[in-house]
Amino acid sequence: MTPGFLSHLLDDAREMARSYSHPVRKRRVMGTDGYQLLVIQRLRERAREFHVPLANHLLRRFATAVYGVEIGNEVTIGVGVNFIHPMAVVIGGDAKVGARVRFMGSNTVGTARDNGYPVIEDDVMVGAGARILGPIRVGKGAIIGANAVVLHDVPPGAVVTGVPGVVRTPDVGERQTG
């Protein structure tokens, strides 16, 4: 473990603590399943960086078996991403997840085809059962409601609800995403 790696893990804990709506200490965050999963993801990133494919593969299988989360090899995860309820979260392809994104559980981020993958910007909350599919961008601070299916871009700060997802913003009103 290099000092840079350990400081990255401390940054993850600090940013995860910041993502909560109430004060939370880093030490408490470090005991959560979400943080432990993030540590495994950081180890996987190191294994890929140092070209140790077997370690990456074994860590991926371990995360899937123990935490029920499947994160693809090309996925980029920002600092402090929080898997509040990690079971059944799938992030595929080369999706990009920004800092302090919160996944509430049973989420799918990706696509069935190789036509591009989602980019989720910083401080987004993804509700339980939500699906973010295709080559789209979810803007900073957006909220994806529980069970919403998002198929088109979401502006920063918007709220998306429904199937197909409807974008609700204070200045634009309602607009379907599907």
Order of alpha helices (4+ residues) and beta strands (2+ residues): alpha-alpha-alpha-alpha-beta-beta-beta-beta-beta-beta-beta-beta-beta-beta-beta-beta-beta-beta-beta-beta
